[in-house]
Amino acid sequence: MGATTYEQVQSFGQWPYGDQPTYVLTGRNLSRATEQMRLCERSVDELARRLTAEYGHVWLVGGAATAQSCVARGLVDELRLTLAPVVRGSGVALFDGGERPARSHRETTTYDSGLVELRYDVSA
């Protein structure tokens, strides 16, 4: 994951990935969430090759910049996207002015076209 995603995940409280090895692509010196966390300044290509050889697959978590870099290099064979209309913490909000109209998830509908419709309650 990239450094911005790492910092956001850390802000959620308990580390959600347990003892899974975690590599953060950054040149900055960040605090470690677990003993398995590693800061990595290597190229994405080199890191992906090494981790795939070691673990059999790589799970990329996080932001668009890191994902776009991996896709452009042909390093991605599957995408699992989670859409979050209510952004927790910092990031690009869907709605301006700090208002969070979506209160709770009601329903997800998938279509043959590949579109996914997420329905949220907006009442308080």
Summary of the structure (lengths in Angstrom):
residues: 124
radius of gyration: 16.9
end to end distance: 34.2
largest distance: 49.3
contacts: 240
relative contact order: 0.14
helix: 24%
strand: 18%
